[in-house]
C-alpha cells in the first residue's frame, strides 16, 4: 500500500498594536480559516502465493491484484481570535500574556463526489469537538548581552465532555552581540487525558487516566550581515 498526499492552502491574518504609553502594549489579531485543497494518490497491491497442494508442490496458483486511484478533497479550519497585553520594564525586559480563542467544531471537510461521507465526518466533528480558550504568559529579562526567558501555557482539551488539559512550561537563555546571536530553549509539555476503555450498561465505568510528558530542546544561531 502506498499513499502520497499533496496540497495547497491559503489564509489571511490581520492584527493591531496599541501603545497607550511607553510601558503598556495592547494587541489583537484575527486569523481567517485556512482553506486546503488536498490530493491523495494511492496504490494498493495484493498478492496471493499458494500451490496446488499443501506441500507446496504441483502447479503454482498465485495471483496478484493492483488498484490505483486519486481522491480529491478540501478542508477548512476554524477562525482564530487573539488578544494580548504586554508590559515593557524599561530596558530590563518585558512581560506579556496572550489569550487565543478557537472553535474546533468548525473544522469542515469537503468531498464533492461523496456527499454522504462528507456529512458524516462533519457531523462527527461538530458532535465531538468544542470551542476552547488557550492562555499563554511569558517574559524576558535582559542582563547585559544575556537574555533570560520563561513561559507558561494552558491548553484545554478540544473534545466535548473532557475536562483534561495540557500545560506547557518553557525556559531559555540567549546571547546577543552586534554580529550574531545565540539562543537555547527547553520546552516541557504535560498532557493529561481521561478515557473509558469500554462502556457497560450496569457495572461502574472503568476510568483510565493517561499522563504524557514531552521535552524539546532547541538551539538557534543567527548571523547578522
Residue pairs with C-beta under 8 A, 6 or more apart in sequence:
1 42
1 43
1 44
1 45
2 42
2 43
3 40
3 41
3 42
4 40
4 41
4 42
5 38
5 39
5 40
5 41
6 38
6 39
6 41
7 36
7 37
7 38
7 39
8 36
8 37
9 34
9 35
9 36
9 37
10 34
10 35
11 31
11 32
11 33
11 34
11 35
11 77
12 31
12 32
13 29
13 30
13 31
13 32
14 29
14 30
15 27
15 28
15 29
15 30
15 82
16 27
16 28
16 29
17 25
17 26
17 27
18 25
18 26
18 27
19 25
19 26
20 26
22 88
23 87
23 88
23 89
24 85
24 86
24 87
24 88
25 84
25 85
25 86
25 87
25 88
25 96
26 84
26 85
27 82
27 83
27 84
27 85
27 86
28 81
28 82
28 83
28 84
29 81
29 82
29 84
30 79
30 80
30 81
30 82
31 79
31 80
31 81
31 82
32 79
33 76
33 77
33 78
33 79
33 106
34 76
34 77
35 74
35 75
35 76
36 74
36 75
36 76
36 77
37 72
37 74
38 72
38 73
38 74
38 75
39 70
39 71
39 72
40 70
40 71
40 72
40 73
41 68
41 69
41 70
42 68
42 69
42 70
42 71
43 66
43 67
43 68
44 66
44 67
44 68
45 64
45 65
45 66
46 64
46 65
46 66
47 62
47 63
47 64
47 65
48 62
48 63
48 64
49 60
49 62
50 60
50 61
50 62
51 57
51 58
51 59
51 60
51 61
52 58
52 59
52 60
52 61
72 112
73 109
73 110
73 111
73 112
74 109
74 110
75 107
75 108
75 109
75 110
76 106
76 107
76 108
76 109
76 110
77 106
77 107
78 102
78 103
78 104
78 105
78 106
78 107
79 102
79 103
79 106
80 100
80 101
80 102
81 100
81 101
81 102
82 98
82 99
82 100
83 98
83 99
84 96
84 97
84 98
84 99
85 96
85 97
86 94
86 95
86 96
86 97
87 94
87 95
87 96
88 94
89 95
91 142
92 141
92 142
93 139
93 140
93 141
93 142
94 139
94 140
95 137
95 138
95 139
96 137
96 138
96 139
97 135
97 136
97 137
97 138
98 135
98 136
98 137
99 133
99 134
99 135
100 133
100 134
100 135
100 136
101 131
101 132
101 133
101 134
102 131
102 132
102 134
103 130
103 131
104 125
104 129
104 130
104 131
104 132
104 158
105 125
105 126
105 129
105 130
105 131
107 125
107 129
108 122
108 125
109 118
109 121
109 122
109 125
110 118
111 117
111 118
111 121
127 160
128 159
128 160
129 158
129 159
129 160
130 158
130 159
130 160
132 155
132 156
132 157
132 158
133 156
134 153
134 154
134 155
134 156
135 153
135 154
136 151
136 152
136 153
136 154
136 168
137 151
137 152
137 153
138 149
138 150
138 151
138 152
138 170
139 149
139 150
139 151
140 147
140 148
140 149
141 147
141 148
141 149
145 175
145 176
145 177
146 173
146 174
146 175
146 176
147 172
147 173
147 174
147 175
147 176
147 183
148 172
148 173
148 174
149 170
149 171
149 172
149 173
149 174
149 185
150 170
150 171
150 172
151 168
151 169
151 170
151 171
152 167
152 168
152 169
152 170
153 167
153 168
153 169
153 170
154 165
154 166
154 167
155 165
155 166
155 167
155 168
156 164
156 165
156 166
157 163
157 164
157 165
157 166
157 193
162 193
162 194
163 194
164 191
164 192
164 193
164 194
165 192
166 189
166 190
166 191
166 192
167 189
167 190
168 187
168 188
168 189
168 190
169 187
169 188
169 189
169 190
170 185
170 186
170 187
170 188
171 185
171 186
172 183
172 184
172 185
172 186
173 183
173 184
173 185
174 181
174 182
174 183
174 184
175 181
175 182
175 183
178 224
179 223
179 224
180 221
180 222
180 223
180 224
181 220
181 221
181 222
181 224
182 219
182 220
182 221
182 222
183 218
183 219
183 220
183 221
184 217
184 218
184 219
184 220
185 217
185 218
185 220
186 215
186 216
186 217
186 218
187 215
187 216
187 217
187 218
188 213
188 214
188 215
189 212
189 213
189 214
189 215
189 216
190 211
190 212
190 213
191 211
191 212
191 213
191 214
192 209
192 210
192 211
192 212
193 209
193 210
193 212
194 207
194 208
194 209
194 210
195 207
195 208
195 210
196 205
196 206
196 207
196 208
197 206
197 208
198 206
199 205
200 206
